[in-house]
């Protein structure tokens, strides 16, 4: 088996609001949007880095994570400035789960829950400190 790609699909209540939110905070661009009976059944968003993800309105088959008392997907975003990204996410309606900080495993990371119940780890690797030169 050779997996070539995995594309996350987020289920939300209010897909059009989510499309706007992800556009504001991630610079996502709507590539495709299909609806039926006034509900978004498929939307594809492209990110500046070339990655894509999909989303749709919750329905009887795919449930909104917030209404089930849980959280949606846990996704990781590598960002040049995770502090600024986390601030932008909060200013647009998200909430901090864990503040962005230097972590002992070599990353500057934090976690933000978006208004639709999905949690995003935002971070960047911390460059390893240069050790003494080997002679």
Buried (B, 14 or more C-beta within 10 A) or exposed (E): EEEEEEEEEBBBBBBBEBBBBBBBBBEBBBEEBEBEEEEBBBBBBBBEEEBBBBBBBBBEEBBBBBEEEEEBBEBEBEBEEBBEBBBBBBEBBBEBBBEBEEEEEEBBBBBBBBBBBBBBBBBBEBEEEEEEEEE
